Amino acid sequence: MVEHDDAEYELVRQTAPQGEYTMRTVTIGTIIAIVGMAVVFGIPLAAIGL
């Protein structure tokens, strides 16, 4: 590994998400999770007649 002492290499790395979660984002994620679970569990249950 090469070490650099230059100022341009001293950037702070941030990973996403960089902002806080808003209630809108949480609500959309919850709805997507519920729809996904309905598809994953609903289709097989409907296929076997429950």
Backbone bond lengths (Angstrom), bond angles and torsions (degrees), N, CA, C in turn:
res aa  C-N    CA-C-N  psi(-1)  N-CA   C-N-CA  omega(-1)  CA-C   N-CA-C  phi
1 M - - - 1.441 - - 1.528 107.86 -
2 V 1.299 116.03 140.50 1.456 122.01 -179.02 1.518 109.06 -97.68
3 E 1.319 116.66 130.93 1.457 120.55 177.63 1.522 109.35 -97.12
4 H 1.326 116.06 138.76 1.456 121.88 179.58 1.514 108.83 -122.33
5 D 1.305 116.31 134.08 1.454 121.01 176.68 1.521 112.06 -102.41
6 D 1.314 117.01 2.57 1.456 120.54 -178.73 1.526 110.65 -69.23
7 A 1.313 115.81 148.41 1.469 121.58 -178.98 1.522 111.66 -65.06
8 E 1.325 118.08 -29.54 1.455 120.34 -177.30 1.534 112.08 -67.88
9 Y 1.307 118.07 -19.91 1.450 121.23 -179.61 1.528 112.86 -92.22
10 E 1.315 117.17 -0.42 1.449 120.16 -178.11 1.523 111.47 -97.64
11 L 1.309 115.85 44.48 1.457 121.15 176.82 1.525 109.22 -82.28
12 V 1.309 116.21 144.48 1.463 120.92 178.14 1.508 107.96 -86.39
13 R 1.303 116.10 126.00 1.454 120.61 -179.32 1.517 109.89 -86.66
14 Q 1.321 115.54 129.20 1.452 121.01 176.45 1.515 108.08 -122.50
15 T 1.315 115.61 142.47 1.451 119.90 177.36 1.516 109.36 -105.82
16 A 1.313 116.23 154.41 1.469 121.33 -179.29 1.522 108.80 -76.54
17 P 1.268 121.35 152.12 1.455 126.97 -5.68 1.524 110.92 -79.44
18 Q 1.288 115.24 139.08 1.448 120.17 -175.97 1.516 112.49 -88.89
19 G 1.308 116.83 -17.74 1.459 120.62 177.85 1.519 110.07 -105.50
20 E 1.295 115.49 173.93 1.463 119.22 177.94 1.518 109.83 -76.90
21 Y 1.324 115.41 157.75 1.455 120.41 175.38 1.520 108.92 -74.64
22 T 1.329 115.51 133.38 1.460 119.36 174.90 1.521 108.16 -93.52
23 M 1.319 116.49 164.26 1.456 119.87 179.58 1.538 110.28 -64.11
24 R 1.325 116.32 -31.95 1.466 120.20 178.16 1.526 110.38 -63.37
25 T 1.323 116.96 -43.60 1.461 121.79 179.86 1.524 111.05 -64.35
26 V 1.317 116.38 -42.19 1.469 120.65 179.03 1.525 110.38 -64.73
27 T 1.325 116.99 -41.18 1.463 121.06 179.96 1.524 111.18 -64.45
28 I 1.321 117.12 -44.42 1.465 120.55 178.82 1.530 110.25 -62.82
29 G 1.318 117.20 -43.35 1.468 120.37 178.09 1.508 112.67 -62.56
30 T 1.326 116.65 -39.11 1.467 120.94 178.67 1.520 110.85 -65.46
31 I 1.326 116.61 -43.23 1.472 120.38 179.09 1.523 110.46 -63.03
32 I 1.319 116.94 -43.19 1.468 120.29 178.72 1.522 110.74 -63.15
33 A 1.336 117.35 -39.52 1.471 120.70 178.85 1.528 110.99 -64.95
34 I 1.330 117.01 -41.68 1.473 120.85 179.89 1.527 110.54 -65.19
35 V 1.328 116.74 -44.67 1.472 120.11 178.20 1.532 110.01 -62.70
36 G 1.319 117.03 -41.72 1.457 120.46 178.76 1.517 112.55 -62.30
37 M 1.340 116.47 -42.65 1.473 119.27 178.33 1.524 111.05 -67.10
38 A 1.329 117.04 -35.72 1.467 120.19 177.79 1.528 110.32 -63.12
39 V 1.319 116.37 -40.05 1.466 119.79 178.58 1.524 110.66 -69.00
40 V 1.324 116.77 -46.10 1.467 120.88 -175.99 1.534 111.53 -64.99
41 F 1.325 116.68 -41.69 1.464 119.20 -177.67 1.527 112.55 -96.38
42 G 1.312 118.32 -30.67 1.460 121.33 -175.57 1.510 113.91 -70.52
43 I 1.310 117.74 -43.56 1.461 120.74 -178.59 1.525 111.75 -63.75
44 P 1.323 119.91 -47.90 1.477 118.41 177.56 1.534 112.73 -63.83
45 L 1.315 117.25 -39.27 1.471 118.96 178.92 1.525 111.16 -66.56
46 A 1.323 117.37 -38.13 1.455 120.52 177.69 1.542 110.07 -68.10
47 A 1.314 116.92 -32.88 1.465 120.58 -179.09 1.523 112.38 -68.52
48 I 1.345 116.31 -31.78 1.470 118.12 179.72 1.520 111.56 -95.13
49 G 1.321 117.17 1.42 1.458 120.44 172.29 1.518 115.81 88.87
50 L 1.324 119.33 23.12 1.459 119.83 177.94 1.480 111.44 -90.90
